[in-house]
Amino acid sequence: MKHQGKKKPSPKKKERLRDREATKAEILDAAEEEFAKYGLAGAKIDAIAARTGVTKAMIYYYFKSKDALYQEVFQRLVRELNQIIQQSHLEQLPAEVALKMVIHSAIAYEASHPYRGRLWFHEAIQNQGK
């Protein structure tokens, strides 16, 4: 009779191990695109799951609901914008220089985040700022 010890995890199982923060970031990226395209009402958790390679259950584990995921997408956006503004130290600059810097930063930010403008648009028309 052979002694059966603990089996080593197969390489496939190791690939399935996920970094919590990286997984959340992937979900948020996919959700941002989905919400930007379809708004809160039209966005599908199935589509977000398919884009990220995680299950719907995992999305709900991290975010509890579609509304909570939507709110976290916006919270991430606001945190990033606040961080950009704080790092600029605008209060220490002359008004004209500060304004130019804000405009330049806003354009650069929008260019590097193509879905953000559409998110604001959907928020304004569909969700009425709620």
N, C-alpha and C positions, 0 to 999 in steps of 0.2 A: 504494500500500500504506500503510495507516494504521499509525502507531506506537502500540502498545498499552502505555501506562504502567501503573503500579500502579493498581488500582481502589480507589476509596474504599469503606470498609466501608458496607454498607447500614445504615439505621437499625435494622432488625431485628437485625442482628449486634451492634450496640452495646448493645441491650437485653439480649442474652445475656451480656455481660460481667458478671461477678459479683465482689463484694467477698468475699474469702476468709473473713474473720471474720464478716461478716454471713450468709454462706451456712452456715457452721458453726453459728451461733446459731439460724438457722431450722431446721436439721436437728435440733439438740438440743431445741428447743421441740417440734417434731413428735414426736420420739422420746420425750420425756418424757410426752406425752399417750398415745402408743401403749403404752408400757411400763406406765403407770398403769392403763390400761384392761385390758390383756391379760397383763401380767407378761412376763418375759423369754422364756419358752417360747412364749407365744401371740402375741407381737408380730411383725409382718411388716415387713420392710424395704421391700417394695413399697408398703405403706400410707404409710410415712414418706416415701418418694420421691414418691408421688402428692400428699401434703399439701404438700410443699415445692416441687414442680415441678422437682426434680433427678432425675437417673438413679440407679439402684441403684449403678452403677459409681462415680459421684461420691461417694455415701455411703461406699462401701468405700475410696475414695481417701483421704477424710478420716479415717476411723475404723478401717479394716482389717478389722473383723468386727462382727457384731451384739453379741457380748460386749464388745468394746472400746467400742462406742457406748453400751451400757448402763452400763459403768463410768464413762464420761465424763459421762453424765447425772448420776450420783451424785456424781462429783467436783465438778461445777459447783455442785450443791446444797450440798455441804459447804463449798466455798469461800465461797459467799454467806453461809451461816450463820456461819462463822468471822469473816467481815468484819463482820457485824452485831454480833457479840459484842465484837470488838476495838474497834470504834468506840464502843461503849457505855461503855468504861472502868469496868467493873463493880467492879474491885478498889478503886476510889477511893470507892465508895459504901457507905453503911451496908447491912448484909445485907438488911433489910426492903425498902429502896428498890430495891436491885439485883434482888431476887426479883420484885418487882412489875414492874420494867422488863423482865426476861426474859420473864415471862408475857405482858405487853402486846406485846412484840416478836414473840413466837412466834405469838400469835393474829393479829396484823397480817400476819405473813409467810404463815401458812397461808391467810388470807383472800385474799391477793393472788396466791397460787400454788395453785390448787385441786387440782392433780394430785399435789402433793408428798406428802400424807398417804397417798394410794393407792399411791404408789411404795414408801414405807416398808412399807406393809402387804404388798404383793407380795414385797418383799425378805425380810420376816420369815417368811412362810408358804411361799413357793415356793423361795426360794434359800437359806434357812436361814442368812442372814448371810454367805454365802461371797462 
